Amino acid sequence: MSKKGRPDVYLDVLLRIESLLKQILFHLEIKPIPPASAPIKPKPKSNLAKNEKNGPQGAQLVIAAYIDAWQERFKTNARPRIGSIEAGIAKRIAPMYPAYEWPIIFQAYMQMEDPWFKTKAYDFVTAYENLTKIVLALDKGRNNPLERTWEDIVEERERERGDDKGALRIGDEET
């Protein structure tokens, strides 16, 4: 027997090791590394910029609208606590509504006489957690201290801009 060994035995051992490694990778659900010749795909960029209706400063507009409504509610120039948690929430919710609707939403929130809102001192996190309730109150006009619905607000804006021009629309009654 030669010192170098037999090449067919080494080949057989290498093939068995390769087979075992493939089985292990399959059971661990690890995909094998593609060969170096395969092109590397770039990571997709975040869709946040595409969905932002309020531009890059959308979160700042949301926070500013909240602070204005809070100061009006409590008749003070003090600022409510806005930390990193609140800033993160503002960044997440900014694309939900256009910038001009946030002051209306926060005004409605500050004027709602909900006992839970009073207990939590009308904080930003509570507004976020109850955003659906606030917007539904505006939509339905129920529990709406402003006594205005989205339709009322749209009509006011049309009158301010002169878009309405006195034309009757379907559903309007003649007086």
N, C-alpha and C positions, 0 to 999 in steps of 0.2 A: 504494500500500500504506500502510495506517495504521500509526502508531507503536505502537498497542496490540497488534497482532498478531491472529491469528485464534484464537477460543476453541476451535474444534474441533481444532486442532493441539495445543493445550495439554492438552486432555482426552485425546487419543490418547496423548500422551507420558506423562501420569500413569497411564493404564491399563496401558501397557507396563511402566512402573517397578513398579507394583503386582504385575503378573504375574511379573516377574523376582524381586522380593522373596519372593513366595510360593514360587517354585521353590527359591530359596536356602535359605529356612527349612525346606522339605521335605527337602532334601538334608542339611542340618545337623541334622535331627531336632529342631528347636526349635519348640515349640508357640507359636502366636501368643498374645498377651496377650488375655485375655477383656475384653469391654467393661466399663466401669465399673459398669454396672447389674447385673452378675452378682454374686451373693453370695459372699463370701470364706469358705471353709470353715476352721474352726480346726484347728490341727495336733493330731493325736491324742497323748494323753499316754502316757508310757512304761507298758508292761505290768509293769514290775518290781514295783511296789507290789501289783499283783493276785496275782502269783505267789509273793510272799514268805511262807513258812510261819513264819518265825521273827520276824516283826515288823521294825521299823526297825533294831533293834540286832542283827540276825542275824549280820552280819560280825564284830561284837565278840564274840559268843558262840563263833563258830568259832575266832577267834584266842585267846580265853581257854582253850578246850578244848585247843588245840595247845600253848599255853605250859604248862598244867598237866601234860600228858603228857610234854613235853620235860623239864621240871624233875624229874619223877618218874624218867624214864629216866636222867638224868645226875646224880641225887641232889645237886642244887644249887638255890640260890635265884636264881642268875643268870637273866637272860631271854634267849631266843634273839633273833636279829636279825629284827625285823619292820619293814619299810619300806613305802614306797608301793606297790611291786609286790605284796608279800604282802597288803597291805590290799585292793588291787583284786581279787586272786584270791579272797580271803575273801568279798568282797561278791558276786562272781559265783557262788561255790559254795554260799553260805549257804542258798538256797532248795532245794537238791538233796535235803537230808535234814532231818528235824525236829531241833530243838536238842538233844534228849536223846541222839541217836545220834552226834553229833560227838565227845564224849569217848571213846566206845567205838571209833570209827574210828581216832582218833589213838592210843589205847592199843595197838590192834592194830599200827598202823604202827610205833610205837616199840619194840615187842617182836619184830618180824619180824627175823630174822637174815639179811637179804638183803645181800650184799656191796656192792651199789650204794648201798643206804641208809646203810651204815656209811661208805662213801667220802664221801658227801655230808653226813655228820654229821646225818642225819635232819632236814634243813631243810624248810621249809614248801613251797617250790616243788617239791621232789621228791615230797612227799606229794600235791600237786595233780596232778603229772604221772603218778603211779602210783595215783591214787584208785580206778580200776577194779580194779586188782590187789589192793588192800587190802580193798575191799568184797567181791570174789569170794572172797578167803581167809576172810572172816567168813561168807559165805553157805555155802561148801562145807565149811568146817572144815579145809581143806587148808592147810598152812603157817600154821596159826593158833596162835600161841604162847599165846593165852588159853584154848585148848581149849574155846571156846564159839562157837556159831553164833547166827545171828539168832533161830532157834527157841528156843535155850536162854535167850537174853536175855529174850524175850517171856514164856516160862514163868516165869522168875524174877520178872519184874515182876508177873505175874498172881498168883503166890504171895504176893508182898509186899503187894499190894493186897487179896488175898482174893477175887479174881475167879474163881478156879478152883473153889473150894468142894468139892474132892475128887471132882467128877463125872468119870466116864470119858468120854472122847471117842472118836470113830471112830478106829481104828488103835492105841488104847492096849491093852495086854495086862493082863489081870487077874493079880494076884499072890496 
